[in-house]
Amino acid sequence: MIESIKKSLSKKYLVGLTFGLVGMSLAFLLLFQRMYQHELKQLGSQTSIQINKLLQASLENAMLKRDLPGLARIVQRLGEQPDILDVVIANPAGEVRFASDPSRLGKMLPGNGSPQCKICPDKDGLPTESTDFIHLDNGTEALRSINPVHNKQPCNQCHGPTAKHPVNGVLLIDYDAGSIRKRARNTTLMLMSSGAVIVLITVIGGLWFMRHVVVKPLANLSAATYAFSHGILSQRVAVNSKDEVGQLGHAFNDMAETIQSHVEKIQQNEAFLQQLIDAIPDGIRVIDSDFNVVLANRAYYELLKLDKDSTPTKCYEQSHGRDAPCPPTLIACPLHEIRHKGFVSHKSIQTMYDRNGDSISTEVYSAPLFYLHKGKKKWMIVESIRDLQKEIQLSHELKLSAIGQLAAGIAHEIHNPLGSIRLALHATLRSLSGDNCDKGQVREYLGLVDHEIDRCIDITARLLKLSASATDIPQPVRINKAIKETASLLQWEASQDGIDIELQLDPTDPRVIITDSEIRIVVLNMIQNALHAMPDGGTIQIRSEKSGSQVKIHFIDNGIGISAEDMPHIFDPFFSHRVIEEKGTGLGLTICKTIVERYDGHLHVESAPGKGAHFTMTLPDTDHEISEVAL
């Protein structure tokens, strides 16, 4: 019951109002009862005074006429009146001289100390007027009124002078207190009934008011708040008043509108962020400091064959199939490395495992991400996960594609030696079929064949170096040789377009740390990029030089140049803007930049429309680093 009251505003109001009204009613009745009793005393006193005056007048008249029996009859009749129990006239000594009850004649009134004695003298020893409730000997409650009968001039003949005998006697009247209290009780009950009716009407009216004006609107507001807190953001409250409750409803609606707007904006931003990272071809995942994966893209789930909706949240569970964080001594955990190495970016090669337990070789780039949460600085890490097997396969396919574009030039270079070999073999056959075989001439023809075969072998060797797999181990590579051999493969194609390839190579023959196939594919793509920018012919200059601790390779053409709006995008994947009709893949310069930066180098370009382009590739000088170590 108490719990029910605690949970209901209307019940609290009902209980509080009821107790308040009942308490006020009881206090009012108690005050009324006291006031009523006081009024009864006053009324009894006034009545006795009036009777006393009547009796006094009768007494004076009887005394003057010496008609004491007439006075006794007046007292007798007065005692017979309803609600009057007893009437007594006593002399100053307390002896009863007249009484409505004849048995009390001649007896003395109760003396001082008796509960029935209410005759209290004043400062001169004379009785005073008083009215009070007493209990008689038979247990009856009475309202006793006492009034002194004063001596006057006409009475001096019998009672002596007024100065000596100021009081002739005492008039004592006992009223029936039961009837008085009954009337008071009936009046009180009537007032209580009226008060109860008023309380009931007030409670019912107050309850109706509370239900319709306060409780019901608040209940609607509470229901709307509950629905809103459980995700129904469109929930609103119907407002039908302009009072404080109505203002509260309007405030709730405004708040809900604002929150819904912000939540929708957050959801849109989250959807945009998810779509943004889903567009990244590499796997992306965000990990908090407790190893929870809080965000990941589609490529990540596809790489590990994971179901986005039923995937463990811990990073070590998803990618390594472990029940606990990876031991830093066995696995290069990016979270551990970044936390303990000053929150700097980290790169590592890791073997991950998909849902089926198959291993995947990956290259993981990790970087810290800082943010504020409840006023405190927090951090996460962002991982970019690249499938090395796919990257190797793609790189190899792109190399083969580039080599395919060399087919015409390579066919021409091989065709010439093969033609020479065929002529030499025909001449050898004719010489051997004759009667006079000239062995020296045959030897000369076979030497020519051997030379031309060496040319074919050299061409195929250069192709093999260009198409070698990217899994080769990086080692010091002489860039002059790589430039010359790669440029020779494009010499015929360039001559067909009226383009000269000029080589200005550093005589110190500089070396850089890279795989032989990758430096060749970079040179190949750079030369092809220049060829595609020179539809009207021209010259391509390729220079190599040492510059301090760096080796620079310059690719300079006098083609159409690069516009200012295209300049920021030339290294973007799939961006192609050839002047020839044939459309490119848009990956050539991207591959070059990726390979160069992988070996701590960089690729820079300067160009303007109509003034050609100047690409500068910079890589660390291996010989300079060796000399620094030696020192």
Order of alpha helices (4+ residues) and beta strands (2+ residues): alpha-alpha-alpha-beta-beta-beta-beta-alpha-beta-alpha-alpha-alpha-beta-beta-alpha-alpha-alpha-beta-beta-beta-alpha-alpha-alpha-beta-alpha-beta-beta-alpha-beta-beta-alpha-beta-beta-alpha
